Amino acid sequence: MRQNDQHRPDDRAPGQRPPYQGAPANALPLTASEDRQWATMAHFGGILGFIPSLIIYLVFRDRGPFTAQESKEALNFTLPPTIIAMVAWLLSFIPVIGWVFAITNALLWVAIAVSSVIAGIECNRGRPYRYPLNLRRIP
């Protein structure tokens, strides 16, 4: 007799699986430190474009108010310049004038990265951050 079969808490037949007990439909709210951590990551994620802040916004917006506020701010800030940078990258392949778009793309990414780091540092200190140039299109 195997050790697992000795003490059964229910009346299942041998070899039958226990009923599935999934995760609750609503995830638990974030603690204060987790809320600040995910809000900070939303800003730092701006270095990679708008995708990290979009994912954090969609996953954690209902679990922490600070994360919802700051990830939305980061998403509003990073979405337009990321799209512009992608267009500039595509236009950089044009012969003769492509170098102008390549430089524009590089400068845009540096500006996004510097702004995201500044915002992430402020957010990690527990202070909400507002980007000076932000369209705030996502309500």
Salt bridges, closest charged atoms under 4 A:
ASP5 OD2 - ARG2 NH2 3.36
ASP5 OD1 - ARG8 NH2 3.67
ASP10 OD2 - ARG12 NH1 3.03
GLU70 OE1 - HIS43 NE2 2.73
GLU70 OE2 - ARG130 NH1 3.49
GLU73 OE1 - ARG130 NH1 3.72
GLU73 OE2 - ARG136 NH2 2.97
GLU122 OE2 - ARG125 NH1 3.33
GLU122 OE1 - ARG127 NE 3.44
